[in-house]
Amino acid sequence: MKTTILAYVIAFGGLAMIIFGIWGLYSLSTDSVAERRARDYLSPIQTIGVGLVLIGLARALLLLLVILAARLLVR
């Protein structure tokens, strides 16, 4: 049960990271700056990537729980 809660907390953190990354891209696009460099977009895109990795980690943890539960039922 504790592992399931941990997986959902990790997934929620991933979703929050994706939302903050999108907000960063939005605030970057609404800024009135004469010239933007490619590295200005690096931080929000990296934040979105970390969010996706966290969601993938949570899904892998839930899959591991399903595999372990099925293995315990077979015995």
C-alpha positions in Angstrom: 0.0 0.0 0.0 2.8 2.4 0.8 4.4 1.7 -2.5 1.2 2.5 -4.4 0.9 5.8 -2.6 4.6 6.6 -3.4 3.9 5.8 -7.1 1.0 8.2 -7.1 3.0 10.9 -5.4 5.8 10.6 -7.9 3.2 10.7 -10.8 1.6 13.9 -9.3 5.1 15.4 -9.0 5.7 14.6 -12.7 2.4 16.2 -13.7 3.3 19.3 -11.7 6.7 19.5 -13.4 5.1 19.3 -16.8 2.6 22.1 -15.9 5.5 24.3 -14.6 7.4 23.6 -17.8 4.5 24.6 -20.0 4.0 27.7 -17.8 7.7 28.5 -18.3 7.3 28.3 -22.1 4.2 30.4 -22.0 5.9 33.1 -19.9 8.9 33.0 -22.2 6.7 33.5 -25.3 4.8 36.4 -23.7 7.9 38.3 -22.7 8.8 41.3 -24.9 12.4 40.6 -25.6 14.1 41.7 -28.8 16.0 38.5 -29.3 15.7 35.0 -27.8 18.4 32.4 -27.9 17.8 28.7 -28.2 19.2 28.2 -24.7 16.4 30.3 -23.3 14.0 27.5 -24.1 16.3 24.8 -22.6 15.1 25.2 -19.0 11.3 24.8 -19.6 11.9 21.9 -22.1 14.2 20.2 -19.6 11.5 20.6 -16.9 8.9 19.0 -19.1 11.3 16.2 -19.8 11.9 15.6 -16.1 8.1 15.5 -15.6 7.8 12.8 -18.3 10.6 10.8 -16.7 8.9 11.0 -13.3 5.6 9.8 -14.7 7.4 6.9 -16.4 9.1 6.0 -13.2 5.7 6.0 -11.4 4.2 3.7 -14.1 7.2 1.4 -13.8 6.7 1.2 -10.1 3.1 0.4 -10.5 3.9 -2.3 -13.1 6.4 -3.8 -10.7 3.7 -4.0 -8.0 1.3 -5.8 -10.4 4.0 -8.3 -11.4 4.9 -9.0 -7.7 1.2 -9.4 -6.8 0.7 -11.8 -9.7 3.7 -13.8 -8.7 2.5 -14.0 -5.1 -0.9 -15.3 -6.3 0.7 -18.0 -8.4 2.5 -19.5 -5.4 
